Amino acid sequence: MANLATAIHAHAMAQQPIRLIIEDRLYPVRAPQDAPMPYAVYQTVTGTVVNAAEGPDTTRNDHCQFDLIAERYDVAKDLADAFRNAFSGWSQPHRTPSVTSCRLIEGSERDDADPPEDASDVWVYRTIQT
């Protein structure tokens, strides 16, 4: 049975602009320790079952997050644009799982940067989308 994580992964990997930047480096929850950059991580940060008058429904309201990681700020932003274009308005109502609506919350995107820890390290730029 397919789940939301599987659907997110399949949809992202079907998008050429995303694949051109990260190839197949898209990971659920966390990336491997030494994953080559750029890459993306996705996770569900909250999720609730929608209740109907008859009781719990199979419909869920999940809130997902994308962490887009690169060695250069402009690459992180290009990746953010690719994910925003791919997932804003995404739906697959007739597939399993059924996705009726996907939106990235306006104004929720934020940038972060981690400086090198030593001379052999690089800056790591992160754009977070929810």
SULPE-V747820 format. One record per residue. RES is the residue in one small letter. PHI is phi in whole degrees, -180 to 180 (999 if undefined). Layout:
RES,PHI ; RES,PHI
This chain:
m,999 ; a,-75 ; n,-125 ; l,-63 ; a,-60 ; t,-64 ; a,-66 ; i,-61 ; h,-61 ; a,-63 ; h,-65 ; a,-62 ; m,-71 ; a,-84 ; q,-97 ; q,-58 ; p,-60 ; i,-71 ; r,-61 ; l,-63 ; i,-91 ; i,-109 ; e,55 ; d,-111 ; r,-89 ; l,-126 ; y,-124 ; p,-81 ; v,69 ; r,-153 ; a,-87 ; p,-59 ; q,-50 ; d,-113 ; a,-62 ; p,-68 ; m,-89 ; p,-80 ; y,-155 ; a,-133 ; v,-127 ; y,-127 ; q,-159 ; t,-90 ; v,-97 ; t,-147 ; g,-161 ; t,-136 ; v,-85 ; v,-80 ; n,-93 ; a,-110 ; a,-58 ; e,-82 ; g,121 ; p,-57 ; d,-110 ; t,-86 ; t,-77 ; r,-121 ; n,-119 ; d,-104 ; h,-114 ; c,-109 ; q,-134 ; f,-114 ; d,-108 ; l,-113 ; i,-116 ; a,-154 ; e,-81 ; r,-127 ; y,-60 ; d,-64 ; v,-70 ; a,-60 ; k,-71 ; d,-62 ; l,-65 ; a,-61 ; d,-61 ; a,-63 ; f,-67 ; r,-60 ; n,-65 ; a,-74 ; f,-105 ; s,-69 ; g,85 ; w,-63 ; s,-149 ; q,-148 ; p,-67 ; h,-108 ; r,-125 ; t,-112 ; p,-74 ; s,-77 ; v,-114 ; t,-91 ; s,-164 ; c,-133 ; r,-143 ; l,-94 ; i,-66 ; e,-60 ; g,84 ; s,-90 ; e,-70 ; r,-139 ; d,-109 ; d,-149 ; a,-146 ; d,-111 ; p,-73 ; p,-61 ; e,-86 ; d,-156 ; a,-64 ; s,-89 ; d,-96 ; v,-126 ; w,-65 ; v,-123 ; y,-103 ; r,-133 ; t,-114 ; i,-113 ; q,-119 ; t,-128
